[in-house]
Amino acid sequence: MSSQERKTIITLPVKIVLTDIGTTFFIKNNKKLKKFKLADNVEEYGIILDRFTPSSLQRMMVADYVSKVEISDSEFVTIRQEVMDLSKLITYTMLYRQYDAYIFQRVLSSDVIKNWNRKNPANIIDDKTRINDSFLQSVLDEKAKDIADIKQGILNPILGFINRNSNLLPEEKNIQILLSEKFLNLLRPFTWFIIVKFNGADGYDALIKEIRTGLADYMEKAKIAEYVALNVMELAANAENTNLKREAKNIFKGAVDMNAVLFDPDIRQQVISSLQRKGEVVYISWKLGSKGTSIGTQGKLNITIYNKESEYEKMKEAFDVKKNADLKKRSLEDFYKALPETESDTDLGLYYLSYLSEACEKVNVKFESFVNQVSGSDLTVVTMAINI
């Protein structure tokens, strides 16, 4: 899989707000929940992890146990890779979940199931069908080789395309191959039960083709994960540097050049330590749409950066201008090279929104971004809303 999923451990303190399903699961398994306050001052029950395996968090999200993930810190330079790994993990998981939901609906509306339901009106298969878990697993175990062969048949044309793509490095090809396998492996057991049960039936080949076509589409959608992670990190760095400059003015009363605050390690650490003592942090929150919600909302991922901002109106104006900048005629690399020396690197996250928006548009993923201020406070909220 991608780097964040190959990592054994991610060391990053995270607050995890549970869904009702997740809360019930943890309580039934005698896991004590913690009460904590989030960036928006709302108190929630959930769990706090200081370090975790990507696979464990992913299993929780796939099972719809997680409503929100939040992290906070005074500076993100030292944890940059961990933040990006977490962001990619969450985005990929939302894509896996949506592919699973999409394929399940395609299976239920397939000719294979229509034919079965017509001939078996007393035992129709639909989205309300329930099957004993132990029986389901026993069938899947018994048919494991058949399922492996079916998966390989679905994958072969896609793997051939990946291997023939001269634009990809060997490592990138491996990532694409593992990604395609992950999409199939995370389809719900009931889907595989139906596929293997009706292997060879009328309409079966058309169903397999739909699964493959859907997989190719979602492989394209997966390209946005890297864009999202980079944008999250740039916006967090922008908020962090705003705080550093504000605090430096309080400490040094204008006696220190602002560039020194950002790039002189000793001065930077002095300012960061002051922010930490005051508890002034930047929050990043990922809110996941629930599987239980209606079609069209379950694929929503809202990513929010919370920060104190004394010059809100100035920031909002910069945000709105830069996120709508016409950058389509230049590559990102060319854009960075063309930046004037007076342009602050901390503004790159705002410009980068336009690239993320374009990437989402290309793969039919709805994307919006906006900035506002919490009423009665100096808390500025930057939100990226992605509907997969």
Secondary structure as UniProt FT lines:
FT   HELIX           3..6
FT   STRAND          10..18
FT   HELIX           20..28
FT   TURN            29..30
FT   STRAND          34..37
FT   TURN            39..40
FT   STRAND          43..52
FT   HELIX           54..62
FT   TURN            63..64
FT   STRAND          66..73
FT   HELIX           77..79
FT   HELIX           80..108
FT   HELIX           111..119
FT   HELIX           121..123
FT   TURN            127..128
FT   HELIX           133..142
FT   HELIX           144..164
FT   TURN            166..167
FT   HELIX           170..185
FT   HELIX           189..197
FT   TURN            198..200
FT   TURN            202..203
FT   HELIX           204..221
FT   TURN            222..223
FT   HELIX           224..252
FT   TURN            253..254
FT   HELIX           258..263
FT   HELIX           265..278
FT   STRAND          282..288
FT   TURN            291..292
FT   TURN            295..299
FT   STRAND          300..308
FT   TURN            310..311
FT   HELIX           312..323
FT   TURN            328..329
FT   HELIX           332..338
FT   TURN            341..342
FT   HELIX           345..347
FT   HELIX           348..362
FT   TURN            363..364
FT   STRAND          366..373
FT   TURN            375..376
FT   STRAND          379..387
//
